[in-house]
């Protein structure tokens, strides 16, 4: 992973963004020697958001199973029929 100082980002933003789009490698921005932010390509960020949404849905489903908060196939079908009317 590439690491850049925030001052370098201020001075060379266009070049850093161009490199980011070419390499698709995230850039860690540091301030006073400490991690401050990540720069990531837009497509990569959107893909990560979609993955997180899927994982959150799976986690909710697993929690519902653990809580025995489930429906039979027939119950789910009836509930969906009500929503679709």
DRENTORKOL-3810 file (N, C-alpha, C; in nm, 4 decimals):
REM DRENTORKOL-3810
@n.u->0.0845; n.v->-0.1179; n.w->0.0000; ca.u->0.0000; ca.v->0.0000; ca.w->0.0000; c.u->0.0887; c.v->0.1238; c.w->0.0000
@n.u->0.0478; n.v->0.2182; n.w->-0.0789; ca.u->0.1213; ca.v->0.3438; ca.w->-0.0884; c.u->0.0838; c.v->0.4333; c.w->0.0300
@n.u->0.1827; n.v->0.5034; n.w->0.0844; ca.u->0.1612; ca.v->0.5950; ca.w->0.1965; c.u->0.2080; c.v->0.7341; c.w->0.1524
@n.u->0.1246; n.v->0.8334; n.w->0.1782; ca.u->0.1591; ca.v->0.9717; ca.w->0.1433; c.u->0.1289; c.v->1.0636; c.w->0.2618
@n.u->0.2101; n.v->1.1671; n.w->0.2743; ca.u->0.1852; ca.v->1.2706; ca.w->0.3736; c.u->0.0707; c.v->1.3587; c.w->0.3251
@n.u->-0.0043; n.v->1.4145; n.w->0.4173; ca.u->-0.1132; ca.v->1.5044; ca.w->0.3796; c.u->-0.0590; c.v->1.6256; c.w->0.3036
@n.u->0.0608; n.v->1.6705; n.w->0.3376; ca.u->0.1196; ca.v->1.7838; ca.w->0.2652; c.u->0.1524; c.v->1.7458; c.w->0.1208
@n.u->0.1945; n.v->1.6219; n.w->0.0990; ca.u->0.2199; ca.v->1.5751; ca.w->-0.0374; c.u->0.0887; c.v->1.5693; c.w->-0.1148
@n.u->-0.0174; n.v->1.5250; n.w->-0.0495; ca.u->-0.1487; ca.v->1.5215; ca.w->-0.1140; c.u->-0.1904; c.v->1.6630; c.w->-0.1557
@n.u->-0.1685; n.v->1.7586; n.w->-0.0677; ca.u->-0.2044; ca.v->1.8971; ca.w->-0.0998; c.u->-0.1283; c.v->1.9481; c.w->-0.2228
@n.u->0.0002; n.v->1.9127; n.w->-0.2322; ca.u->0.0842; ca.v->1.9632; ca.w->-0.3404; c.u->0.0696; c.v->1.8846; c.w->-0.4705
@n.u->0.0415; n.v->1.7548; n.w->-0.4586; ca.u->0.0439; ca.v->1.6679; ca.w->-0.5766; c.u->-0.0852; c.v->1.5871; c.w->-0.5914
@n.u->-0.1979; n.v->1.6468; n.w->-0.5591; ca.u->-0.3252; ca.v->1.5735; ca.w->-0.5613; c.u->-0.3535; c.v->1.5121; c.w->-0.6980
@n.u->-0.3328; n.v->1.5866; n.w->-0.8043; ca.u->-0.3621; ca.v->1.5355; ca.w->-0.9383; c.u->-0.2782; c.v->1.4123; c.w->-0.9695
@n.u->-0.1488; n.v->1.4169; n.w->-0.9401; ca.u->-0.0607; ca.v->1.3028; ca.w->-0.9664; c.u->-0.0983; c.v->1.1828; c.w->-0.8800
@n.u->-0.1266; n.v->1.2061; n.w->-0.7524; ca.u->-0.1627; ca.v->1.0961; ca.w->-0.6623; c.u->-0.2922; c.v->1.0309; c.w->-0.7084
@n.u->-0.3899; n.v->1.1115; n.w->-0.7474; ca.u->-0.5162; ca.v->1.0553; ca.w->-0.7972; c.u->-0.4959; c.v->0.9793; c.w->-0.9273
@n.u->-0.4124; n.v->1.0318; n.w->-1.0154; ca.u->-0.3838; ca.v->0.9624; ca.w->-1.1408; c.u->-0.3192; c.v->0.8265; c.w->-1.1136
@n.u->-0.2224; n.v->0.8232; n.w->-1.0224; ca.u->-0.1583; ca.v->0.6968; ca.w->-0.9845; c.u->-0.2590; c.v->0.6000; c.w->-0.9229
@n.u->-0.3483; n.v->0.6537; n.w->-0.8411; ca.u->-0.4512; ca.v->0.5719; ca.w->-0.7769; c.u->-0.5404; c.v->0.5061; c.w->-0.8814
@n.u->-0.5850; n.v->0.5822; n.w->-0.9794; ca.u->-0.6725; ca.v->0.5283; ca.w->-1.0835; c.u->-0.5999; c.v->0.4253; c.w->-1.1698
@n.u->-0.4701; n.v->0.4451; n.w->-1.1897; ca.u->-0.3921; ca.v->0.3511; ca.w->-1.2709; c.u->-0.3645; c.v->0.2218; c.w->-1.1960
@n.u->-0.3194; n.v->0.2335; n.w->-1.0718; ca.u->-0.2771; ca.v->0.1155; ca.w->-0.9958; c.u->-0.3907; c.v->0.0474; c.w->-0.9202
@n.u->-0.4973; n.v->0.1219; n.w->-0.8911; ca.u->-0.6095; ca.v->0.0725; ca.w->-0.8096; c.u->-0.5648; c.v->0.0390; c.w->-0.6671
@n.u->-0.4461; n.v->0.0820; n.w->-0.6292; ca.u->-0.3921; ca.v->0.0560; ca.w->-0.4958; c.u->-0.4313; c.v->0.1690; c.w->-0.4014
@n.u->-0.4954; n.v->0.1375; n.w->-0.2880; ca.u->-0.5332; ca.v->0.2425; ca.w->-0.1930; c.u->-0.4109; c.v->0.3220; c.w->-0.1464
@n.u->-0.4346; n.v->0.4462; n.w->-0.1087; ca.u->-0.3281; ca.v->0.5327; ca.w->-0.0593; c.u->-0.3629; c.v->0.5714; c.w->0.0843
@n.u->-0.2708; n.v->0.5435; n.w->0.1757; ca.u->-0.2881; ca.v->0.5825; ca.w->0.3150; c.u->-0.2315; c.v->0.7230; c.w->0.3313
@n.u->-0.3133; n.v->0.8146; n.w->0.3797; ca.u->-0.2716; ca.v->0.9527; ca.w->0.4030; c.u->-0.2400; c.v->0.9669; c.w->0.5518
@n.u->-0.1228; n.v->1.0228; n.w->0.5803; ca.u->-0.0821; ca.v->1.0403; ca.w->0.7197; c.u->-0.0699; c.v->1.1889; c.w->0.7534
@n.u->-0.0984; n.v->1.2185; n.w->0.8800; ca.u->-0.0784; ca.v->1.3520; ca.w->0.9356; c.u->0.0045; c.v->1.3365; c.w->1.0615
@n.u->0.1129; n.v->1.4094; n.w->1.0691; ca.u->0.2017; ca.v->1.4038; ca.w->1.1861; c.u->0.2427; c.v->1.2595; c.w->1.2174
@n.u->0.2662; n.v->1.1820; n.w->1.1117; ca.u->0.3127; ca.v->1.0447; ca.w->1.1279; c.u->0.2046; c.v->0.9444; c.w->1.1643
@n.u->0.0812; n.v->0.9878; n.w->1.1739; ca.u->-0.0294; ca.v->0.8997; ca.w->1.2121; c.u->-0.1251; c.v->0.8796; c.w->1.0942
@n.u->-0.1786; n.v->0.7583; n.w->1.0789; ca.u->-0.2781; ca.v->0.7353; ca.w->0.9729; c.u->-0.3964; c.v->0.8300; c.w->0.9902
@n.u->-0.4416; n.v->0.8883; n.w->0.8799; ca.u->-0.5510; ca.v->0.9845; ca.w->0.8864; c.u->-0.6679; c.v->0.9456; c.w->0.7969
@n.u->-0.6377; n.v->0.8951; n.w->0.6771; ca.u->-0.7441; ca.v->0.8609; ca.w->0.5832; c.u->-0.6893; c.v->0.7694; c.w->0.4748
@n.u->-0.7814; n.v->0.7038; n.w->0.4064; ca.u->-0.7454; ca.v->0.6242; ca.w->0.2896; c.u->-0.8080; c.v->0.6873; c.w->0.1665
@n.u->-0.7340; n.v->0.6887; n.w->0.0593; ca.u->-0.7884; ca.v->0.7247; ca.w->-0.0711; c.u->-0.8067; c.v->0.5929; c.w->-0.1474
@n.u->-0.9264; n.v->0.5714; n.w->-0.1976; ca.u->-0.9528; ca.v->0.4510; ca.w->-0.2754; c.u->-1.0253; c.v->0.4896; c.w->-0.4041
@n.u->-1.0066; n.v->0.4075; n.w->-0.5050; ca.u->-1.0732; ca.v->0.4285; ca.w->-0.6319; c.u->-1.2245; c.v->0.4192; c.w->-0.6131
@n.u->-1.3006; n.v->0.4979; n.w->-0.6862; ca.u->-1.4464; ca.v->0.5022; ca.w->-0.6728; c.u->-1.5081; c.v->0.3647; c.w->-0.6957
@n.u->-1.4666; n.v->0.2956; n.w->-0.8011; ca.u->-1.5231; ca.v->0.1628; ca.w->-0.8294; c.u->-1.4954; c.v->0.0653; c.w->-0.7150
@n.u->-1.3741; n.v->0.0711; n.w->-0.6604; ca.u->-1.3396; ca.v->-0.0169; ca.w->-0.5486; c.u->-1.4232; c.v->0.0163; c.w->-0.4251
@n.u->-1.4426; n.v->0.1446; n.w->-0.3992; ca.u->-1.5233; ca.v->0.1862; ca.w->-0.2849; c.u->-1.6674; c.v->0.1375; c.w->-0.2993
@n.u->-1.7255; n.v->0.1558; n.w->-0.4172; ca.u->-1.8632; ca.v->0.1112; ca.w->-0.4392; c.u->-1.8754; c.v->-0.0404; c.w->-0.4257
@n.u->-1.7757; n.v->-0.1143; n.w->-0.4736; ca.u->-1.7763; ca.v->-0.2592; ca.w->-0.4594; c.u->-1.7697; c.v->-0.2985; c.w->-0.3109
@n.u->-1.6865; n.v->-0.2287; n.w->-0.2338; ca.u->-1.6770; ca.v->-0.2573; ca.w->-0.0901; c.u->-1.8098; c.v->-0.2305; c.w->-0.0203
@n.u->-1.8781; n.v->-0.1229; n.w->-0.0601; ca.u->-2.0074; ca.v->-0.0914; ca.w->0.0005; c.u->-2.1103; c.v->-0.1998; c.w->-0.0302
@n.u->-2.1111; n.v->-0.2495; n.w->-0.1527; ca.u->-2.2037; ca.v->-0.3571; ca.w->-0.1894; c.u->-2.1733; c.v->-0.4831; c.w->-0.1100
@n.u->-2.0444; n.v->-0.5156; n.w->-0.0961; ca.u->-2.0053; ca.v->-0.6343; ca.w->-0.0184; c.u->-2.0489; c.v->-0.6202; c.w->0.1273
@n.u->-2.0305; n.v->-0.5007; n.w->0.1839; ca.u->-2.0712; ca.v->-0.4781; ca.w->0.3226; c.u->-2.2220; c.v->-0.4953; c.w->0.3381
@n.u->-2.2973; n.v->-0.4473; n.w->0.2430; ca.u->-2.4426; ca.v->-0.4602; ca.w->0.2482; c.u->-2.4836; c.v->-0.6077; c.w->0.2454
@n.u->-2.4200; n.v->-0.6856; n.w->0.1599; ca.u->-2.4488; ca.v->-0.8291; ca.w->0.1520; c.u->-2.4120; c.v->-0.8971; c.w->0.2833
@n.u->-2.2950; n.v->-0.8657; n.w->0.3367; ca.u->-2.2512; ca.v->-0.9271; ca.w->0.4621; c.u->-2.3429; c.v->-0.8893; c.w->0.5786
@n.u->-2.3913; n.v->-0.7656; n.w->0.5806; ca.u->-2.4843; ca.v->-0.7243; ca.w->0.6855; c.u->-2.6153; c.v->-0.8018; c.w->0.6749
@n.u->-2.6625; n.v->-0.8242; n.w->0.5530; ca.u->-2.7834; ca.v->-0.9038; ca.w->0.5333; c.u->-2.7657; c.v->-1.0467; c.w->0.5810
@n.u->-2.6508; n.v->-1.1048; n.w->0.5508; ca.u->-2.6217; ca.v->-1.2408; ca.w->0.5969; c.u->-2.6171; c.v->-1.2455; c.w->0.7491
@n.u->-2.5517; n.v->-1.1466; n.w->0.8100; ca.u->-2.5418; ca.v->-1.1419; ca.w->0.9567; c.u->-2.6804; c.v->-1.1298; c.w->1.0200
@n.u->-2.7683; n.v->-1.0484; n.w->0.9612; ca.u->-2.9050; ca.v->-1.0352; ca.w->1.0139; c.u->-2.9792; c.v->-1.1680; c.w->1.0026
@n.u->-2.9612; n.v->-1.2359; n.w->0.8910; ca.u->-3.0256; ca.v->-1.3656; ca.w->0.8727; c.u->-2.9757; c.v->-1.4680; c.w->0.9727
@n.u->-2.8460; n.v->-1.4704; n.w->0.9964; ca.u->-2.7895; ca.v->-1.5630; ca.w->1.0947; c.u->-2.8414; c.v->-1.5324; c.w->1.2346
@n.u->-2.8517; n.v->-1.4029; n.w->1.2672; ca.u->-2.9039; ca.v->-1.3642; ca.w->1.3987; c.u->-3.0494; c.v->-1.4052; c.w->1.4120
@n.u->-3.1281; n.v->-1.3894; n.w->1.3064; ca.u->-3.2688; ca.v->-1.4299; ca.w->1.3091; c.u->-3.2801; c.v->-1.5803; c.w->1.3329
@n.u->-3.1930; n.v->-1.6577; n.w->1.2708; ca.u->-3.1941; ca.v->-1.8030; ca.w->1.2920; c.u->-3.1604; c.v->-1.8353; c.w->1.4369
@n.u->-3.0569; n.v->-1.7687; n.w->1.4913; ca.u->-3.0194; ca.v->-1.7931; ca.w->1.6321; c.u->-3.1333; c.v->-1.7569; c.w->1.7267
@n.u->-3.2095; n.v->-1.6529; n.w->1.6930; ca.u->-3.3216; ca.v->-1.6084; ca.w->1.7770; c.u->-3.4497; c.v->-1.6849; c.w->1.7469
@n.u->-3.4404; n.v->-1.7807; n.w->1.6565; ca.u->-3.5564; ca.v->-1.8594; ca.w->1.6128; c.u->-3.6666; c.v->-1.7678; c.w->1.5595
@n.u->-3.6267; n.v->-1.6612; n.w->1.4943; ca.u->-3.7193; ca.v->-1.5642; ca.w->1.4344; c.u->-3.7265; c.v->-1.5924; c.w->1.2845
@n.u->-3.7843; n.v->-1.7061; n.w->1.2512; ca.u->-3.7885; ca.v->-1.7510; ca.w->1.1121; c.u->-3.9324; c.v->-1.7820; c.w->1.0715
@n.u->-3.9553; n.v->-1.7858; n.w->0.9417; ca.u->-4.0863; ca.v->-1.8179; ca.w->0.8873; c.u->-4.0762; c.v->-1.9457; c.w->0.8058
@n.u->-4.1866; n.v->-2.0166; n.w->0.7973; ca.u->-4.1906; ca.v->-2.1300; ca.w->0.7058; c.u->-4.1992; c.v->-2.0743; c.w->0.5647
@n.u->-4.1774; n.v->-2.1598; n.w->0.4678; ca.u->-4.1870; ca.v->-2.1176; ca.w->0.3285; c.u->-4.3261; c.v->-2.0621; c.w->0.2993
@n.u->-4.4290; n.v->-2.1278; n.w->0.3493; ca.u->-4.5669; ca.v->-2.0837; ca.w->0.3255; c.u->-4.5917; c.v->-1.9482; c.w->0.3907
@n.u->-4.5452; n.v->-1.9296; n.w->0.5135; ca.u->-4.5626; ca.v->-1.8010; ca.w->0.5815; c.u->-4.4924; c.v->-1.6883; c.w->0.5047
@n.u->-4.3725; n.v->-1.7152; n.w->0.4582; ca.u->-4.2973; ca.v->-1.6146; ca.w->0.3831; c.u->-4.3702; c.v->-1.5805; c.w->0.2531
@n.u->-4.4224; n.v->-1.6822; n.w->0.1868; ca.u->-4.4948; ca.v->-1.6594; ca.w->0.0615; c.u->-4.6191; c.v->-1.5728; c.w->0.0853
@n.u->-4.6942; n.v->-1.6025; n.w->0.1924; ca.u->-4.8140; ca.v->-1.5239; ca.w->0.2237; c.u->-4.7762; c.v->-1.3793; c.w->0.2559
@n.u->-4.6686; n.v->-1.3603; n.w->0.3299; ca.u->-4.6242; ca.v->-1.2257; ca.w->0.3648; c.u->-4.5819; c.v->-1.1487; c.w->0.2390
@n.u->-4.5118; n.v->-1.2135; n.w->0.1496; ca.u->-4.4697; ca.v->-1.1500; ca.w->0.0250; c.u->-4.5902; c.v->-1.1163; c.w->-0.0630
@n.u->-4.6870; n.v->-1.2048; n.w->-0.0654; ca.u->-4.8084; ca.v->-1.1784; ca.w->-0.1450; c.u->-4.8781; c.v->-1.0517; c.w->-0.0970
@n.u->-4.8816; n.v->-1.0294; n.w->0.0343; ca.u->-4.9443; ca.v->-0.9082; ca.w->0.0895; c.u->-4.8675; c.v->-0.7838; c.w->0.0458
@n.u->-4.7346; n.v->-0.7923; n.w->0.0451; ca.u->-4.6516; ca.v->-0.6774; ca.w->0.0072; c.u->-4.6666; c.v->-0.6439; c.w->-0.1405
@n.u->-4.6882; n.v->-0.7467; n.w->-0.2216; ca.u->-4.6901; ca.v->-0.7256; ca.w->-0.3668; c.u->-4.8263; c.v->-0.6813; c.w->-0.4186
@n.u->-4.9284; n.v->-0.6814; n.w->-0.3317; ca.u->-5.0625; ca.v->-0.6410; ca.w->-0.3750; c.u->-5.0821; c.v->-0.4934; c.w->-0.3621
END
